[in-house]
Amino acid sequence: MKIAVIALGKIGLPLAVQFASKGHQVVGVDVNTQVVESVNNAVEPFPGEAHLQQKLSQLVPAGHLRATTSYAEAVPEADAVVLVVPLFVDSEAKPDFGWMDGATTELAKHLTPGTLVSYETTLPVGTTRGRWKPMLEDGSGLVEGRDFHLVFSPERVLTGRVFEDLRKYPKLVGGLTETGAQLGVDFYQSVLDFDDRPDLARGNGVWDLGSAEASELAKLAETTYRDVNIGLANQFAKFAAEAGIDVYQVIEASNSQPYSHIHQPGIAVGGHCIPVYPRLYLWNDPSATVVRAAREANAGMPDYTVGVLEGAYGDLTGAVVVVLGAAYRGQVKETAFSGVFATVEALKQRGATVQVHDPLYTDEELAALGFDAYHQGQPVDAAVVQADHPEYGSLTPAKLPGVRAFIDGRRVSSAEKWPGVIYRVIGKA
């Protein structure tokens, strides 16, 4: 098949590589000329994705994968077009379709009969049918269900392990017509491989969910569940700390039977998914009080954690505090909705002088994010762990000279490693 993949980001490029690895001819489209140049030179444009460089080195020279900035070059006569363009949420928690609208408009201009179009970007329920279908039809002059077919098939992978996750989890597909849904199932069966999953009654593979709306909701539901679960864990952690209980023992005990799956509490919920998709769900269902309460609870955890520091250290006015970790999670160089921003702001509001450390970021990159860089060995009064980078598990007081309080927002360390220092972890007194 000839396949076009729109947007070669941390999900789109591995997807394009996966499709090409099955012997198809894949053209990736991206507005970033540097990304396009890197791909065409068989060089990964971003680090950290397992096996990506190896696969690029094989597929690009073999002619199975190339990149371009031109929709006119990639879309006409394609058997399938897959879009993984980012959707943003604005400050009022409303979806900002700007980039996706632009990509859809360009796609429509060059869409030809016989093409299957699949959106993989997580969307509010009803977007595929109510927004993309009319935009594609108006821009192309073609009729969905007759001249082309449209499906929604959400990505269900984590950056850093995309190829592993593509095999591990069922691929969900929802169409606007029965024919379109079947074409979607056939397409993904031809470009993906699946691990055996005897734990799934339905078996691993491509699952037709019956409608685009069901597929849209499935992605929102699985991610919103995680946000609500973490919010519950954080609620338990706050109470446990006040009551002198170790919440981690409680969670381990609760999860020892099969009906409890309590997640881990922590300083922040960051990334492109968990903080965002509940807001997309709330856009559809604003009366969802449980979802809203969990989102608000998790958003308040950075300030709560700084309050833990204040209780342990005392007045923070003039104190030099280092926030350990700018990334939203360990080993991922990404600050999307990272807790670092709210943590730094909460510290500044209490009068602290704040510096930020992250082994994945240079001083210049931290400065571009608005932070003063900290270097281990410099004097500091207190530290707050914001990202669970492995390096922070081996920290000692010697590396943070003068530290009086260490607030472990990700439970990467233990009190035994901090003799003479006040050590606090969320969920323990």
Order of alpha helices (4+ residues) and beta strands (2+ residues): beta-alpha-beta-alpha-alpha-beta-alpha-beta-beta-beta-alpha-beta-alpha-beta-alpha-beta-alpha-beta-alpha-alpha-alpha-alpha-alpha-beta-alpha-beta-alpha-beta-beta-beta
